[in-house]
């Protein structure tokens, strides 16, 4: 977990630096992929409409935040208060990092004469991709703490989470509102934030929750996973 947090963080910083510096090979690749996908979206309005539904409703950041909010309420009622607060705090920190990077780099979104969708504010990183990575990562972690060894539906949820994270990134590029590197940066930053949150909870939060969970269940979960 620690290694993945470091690697994703380093790769994210490197990618941000290359984009900010305007490295021609990377920007050329961005343009080439985006133009190809945009042509497909313009030629297939029905498919573009489906992508908008997935992007703006099913995998929208507010949908992800609603899922986190539901998990927070459940954990609070189970007296796992620190874990609940960890979810809230991680989501807020990730949102702050996202907005801070957007403002600092100020990358322009793709511009098309015949757009199939619109979005506002700076492009890098993709808020949809980053929010999906953080939210799905946190939710899978919480589910793993409680039910991974006993619930047969775990693999289905894992696949759903992976499809959501990858799918929302695809829709943003397909709809022409993000460059591919915006999405990749969102994934990298999102996983880095999630991994750091999990590591720090294991060190500082699990024992606190154990005091509020009958039989010390919270501590055992924090230590064994």
N, C-alpha and C positions, 0 to 999 in steps of 0.2 A: 504493500500500500504506500509506504513512504517513497519507494523508488518511483512508482507511477506518478505520485504527486510532483516529485522533482522533475521527472522527465517531461510531463505534460506542461509544467510551468515554464521550463526552459524552452521547449519547442514553441510555446505560445509567444514568449518574449521575442524569440528569433523571428517568427512569422510576422509579428507586429513591426519589428524593426525593418524587415525587408520591404513590407508594404509601405511603411512610412518613408523609407528611402527611395521608393519608386523603382525597385529592381526590375529591369525590363523583362527578363524571361518569365518572371512570376506574373507580372501584370499582363503580359501577352497571353499566357495560359488562361488567366482569368477571363480575358476578353473573348478568347476563342471558344471556351466552354459555354460562356454566357450567351454569346451570339447564337450558337448552335441550338441551345435549349430554348431560347426565345423564339427562334424561327418555328420550332415544333409547337410551342404554346400558341402562337398566332395562327398556325395552320389547323390546330385542333381545339376550337373554342370549348367543346364539351369537356375535354380532358383538362383544359385550363380551369374550367369552373369547378371540377372535382378537386383540383389542387387547392383552389381558394377555400373550399369548404374544409379540407383537411388542415390547411395552414391557419385559417382565421377562426376556426371553431374547435375542431377535434384536438389539435395540437397547439392551440393559441397559448401564449404565456399565462393568460388569466385562467385558462382551464387547468394548467399545471399548478398554478398557485392555489386554486380551489382544492385540488387533491392534497396539496401540502397542508392546507388549512384543516381539511377533514382529518388528516393523520394527527395533526397537533391536538385537535379536540379529543380524539380517541386516547392519545397518550396522556393527556392531562387528566382525563377521567380514570385512567389506570394508575394515576399517581406517579407516572414517569415524567415528572415536571422538567428535569434537566434535559432529557431527550427531546421533549416538546420544544423547549426554548432553543435547543441546538438547531432544530429544523428552521425555526423562525429566524434565528440569527444568521445561519448559513445562507438562507434565501435572501435576506436583506443585504448581507455583505456581497453576495454574488451580483445582486442588482446594482449595488454601488460601484463595484469594479467595472461592470458592463458599461454603465453610464459614464464613468470616469474615463475609460479608454476611448469610448466613442467621442467624447468631448475633446480629449487630448489629441487624437489623430485626425478627427474631422474628415474622414474619407467620404467622398461623394458616392451615392448609390448609382447603379447603372441607369442610363437614360436612354429611352427608346422613343422613336417617332410614333409607334403604335403599341403602347403599354397594355398589358393584360391585367395588371394590378398596380397598386401604389403603396408606398410606405414613406415614412418621414424620419427625420433626424439622421445622424450619421450612420454609415453602413457597418463599420468595423468595431466590435464583433457583432455577429448576428444575435440579437436578443432572443429570438425564437429558439435558435440552436443551443445557446448557453442556458436558457431557462429550462429547456427540456432535459439537458444533460444533468443539471443540478437536481431538478425535481425528481426525475426518474431514478437517478442514482441514490438520492436520499430515501425515496420510498422503497426501493429494493433492499437497501440496507436495513431499514426498520423492519420490513417483512422478514428478512433473513434472521434478525435477532429473535423474532418471536415464533415463526412458523416454518422455517426452511426445512427442518428435519422431520416435520410431521405432516406437512400439507403437500399433497401430490400435485397441486396446481401451480407449484412454484415455477416449474419450467415454462409454463404458459405465460405467466407474468413476466418472466425474464425476456422471453421472445417479444412480448408486447412492448416492453420498455425499450428494447434495442430497436425495434421497428419504428417506434415513436421518435426516438432520438435521430436515427438516420433519415426517417421519412420527412420530418419537419425541415431538416437541412436541405433535402432534395427539393421540397416544394418551394423554398425561398429562392433558390437559384433558378428553378424552372419558371417561376412566375416573374423572374427578372427584377427582383427587388434587392438582391444581394449578389455579390461576387462569391465564387467558391471559397476563396480564402477567408471571407467573412465568416462563413459557416464553420470552416475548420478551426479558426481562431476561437469561435464560440464554444465548440466542443472541448478544445484543449483547456481553455480558461475554466469552463464549467466543471470538468473533471478535476482539475487542480483544486478548485475551491471545495468540491465534495470530498476528495480524499483527505485534505487537510482537516476538514470538519470531523470526519470519522476518526482520524488519528487522535485529535485533541479530545474528542469525547471519550475514547477508550482510556486515555490517560487521566482525565479530570472529571468526567461526568458520570461514568457508569457507577462508581462507588456511591456517589450522592444519591442516584436514583435507587440503589439497592436499599437504602435506608427507608425508602417510602414504598417499596414493593414487598408484600408478604413473602417470607422465606428467602429474601435476598436474591430474587430472580433477576433483577436488573443487573446485579454485579456479575453473576455467572454469565449472563448474555454478553456483557461488555468484555469479559475476559476471554471467553472461548471463541468469540467471533472477531 
